[in-house]
């Protein structure tokens, strides 16, 4: 038990050191854009369009604006647009999850209703 705690603390400390050093090696704007691109790419297009088409399209637009601002060396605008795209992608992802949970809840309620009818026969 103590060995596991020590190894986890060691791993956490090593991770913290690497994360602290990372900004020294990477351009913060490029990192922010890459993070937003990754979050956007992870979205399922069909699900996103079904639950939140406007936010999905706005995330895509903000990502394009971030890239354009980065190309024109407008770092502040690039960072702002990348962060906005990232937040919108997260919002869409959470709405997809909520939609799936809502569907599961409806399915469970339907199943319970069927079971209730069957037991009352």
C-alpha positions as CSV (number, residue, x, y, z in Angstrom):
1,X,0.0,0.0,0.0
2,X,2.7,2.5,1.0
3,X,4.7,1.5,-2.1
4,X,1.8,2.3,-4.3
5,X,1.3,5.7,-2.7
6,X,5.0,6.5,-3.1
7,X,5.0,5.4,-6.7
8,X,1.9,7.5,-7.4
9,X,3.4,10.5,-5.7
10,X,6.6,10.1,-7.7
11,X,4.6,9.8,-11.0
12,X,2.6,12.8,-10.1
13,X,5.7,14.8,-9.3
14,X,7.3,13.8,-12.5
15,X,4.2,14.8,-14.4
16,X,4.1,18.2,-12.7
17,X,7.7,18.8,-13.6
18,X,7.0,17.9,-17.3
19,X,3.9,20.0,-17.4
20,X,5.7,23.0,-15.8
21,X,8.4,22.8,-18.4
22,X,6.1,22.3,-21.4
23,X,5.2,26.0,-21.9
24,X,8.9,26.8,-22.3
25,X,9.0,24.5,-25.4
26,X,5.7,25.2,-27.0
27,X,4.1,28.3,-28.3
28,X,1.0,29.0,-26.1
29,X,-1.2,30.1,-29.0
30,X,-0.3,27.1,-31.1
31,X,-1.0,24.9,-28.1
32,X,-4.4,26.5,-27.5
33,X,-5.4,26.1,-31.2
34,X,-4.2,22.5,-31.2
35,X,-6.3,21.8,-28.0
36,X,-9.4,23.3,-29.7
37,X,-8.8,21.3,-32.9
38,X,-8.5,18.1,-30.9
39,X,-11.6,18.7,-29.0
40,X,-13.5,19.7,-32.1
41,X,-12.2,16.6,-34.0
42,X,-13.4,14.3,-31.2
43,X,-17.0,15.4,-31.7
44,X,-19.2,13.1,-33.6
45,X,-20.6,15.2,-36.4
46,X,-24.0,13.5,-36.6
47,X,-24.5,13.6,-32.9
48,X,-23.4,17.2,-32.7
49,X,-25.6,18.3,-35.5
50,X,-28.6,16.5,-33.8
51,X,-28.2,18.1,-30.4
52,X,-26.5,21.5,-31.0
53,X,-26.0,22.4,-34.7
54,X,-25.5,26.2,-33.9
55,X,-22.8,25.6,-31.3
56,X,-21.1,23.1,-33.4
57,X,-21.0,25.5,-36.4
58,X,-19.9,28.3,-34.2
59,X,-17.1,26.2,-32.8
60,X,-15.9,25.4,-36.3
61,X,-16.1,29.1,-37.2
62,X,-14.1,30.2,-34.1
63,X,-11.5,27.6,-34.9
64,X,-11.1,29.0,-38.4
65,X,-10.9,32.5,-37.0
66,X,-8.2,31.3,-34.5
67,X,-6.1,29.9,-37.3
68,X,-6.5,33.0,-39.4
69,X,-5.5,35.3,-36.5
70,X,-2.5,33.1,-35.8
71,X,-1.4,33.3,-39.4
72,X,-1.6,37.1,-39.2
73,X,0.3,37.0,-35.9
74,X,-2.6,38.4,-33.9
75,X,-1.8,36.3,-30.9
76,X,-4.5,37.8,-28.6
77,X,-7.3,37.3,-31.1
78,X,-6.0,33.8,-31.9
79,X,-5.9,32.8,-28.2
80,X,-9.4,34.2,-27.6
81,X,-10.9,32.4,-30.6
82,X,-9.1,29.2,-29.8
83,X,-10.4,29.2,-26.2
84,X,-13.9,30.0,-27.4
85,X,-13.8,27.2,-29.9
86,X,-12.6,24.9,-27.2
87,X,-15.4,25.9,-24.8
88,X,-18.0,25.5,-27.5
89,X,-16.7,22.0,-28.4
90,X,-16.9,21.1,-24.7
91,X,-20.4,22.4,-24.6
92,X,-21.4,20.4,-27.6
93,X,-19.8,17.3,-26.1
94,X,-21.7,17.7,-22.9
95,X,-24.9,18.2,-24.8
96,X,-24.3,14.9,-26.6
97,X,-23.8,13.2,-23.3
98,X,-26.9,14.7,-21.9
99,X,-28.9,13.6,-24.9
100,X,-27.6,10.0,-24.5
101,X,-28.5,10.0,-20.8
102,X,-31.9,11.4,-21.5
103,X,-32.5,8.6,-24.1
104,X,-31.3,6.0,-21.6
105,X,-33.7,7.4,-19.0
106,X,-36.6,7.2,-21.4
107,X,-35.7,3.7,-22.3
108,X,-35.5,2.7,-18.6
109,X,-38.9,4.3,-17.9
110,X,-40.4,2.5,-20.8
111,X,-39.0,-0.8,-19.6
112,X,-40.3,-0.2,-16.1
113,X,-43.7,0.6,-17.5
114,X,-43.8,-2.7,-19.4
115,X,-42.6,-4.6,-16.3
116,X,-45.3,-2.9,-14.2
117,X,-48.0,-3.8,-16.7
118,X,-46.8,-7.4,-16.9
119,X,-46.7,-7.8,-13.1
120,X,-50.3,-6.4,-12.8
121,X,-51.7,-9.0,-15.2
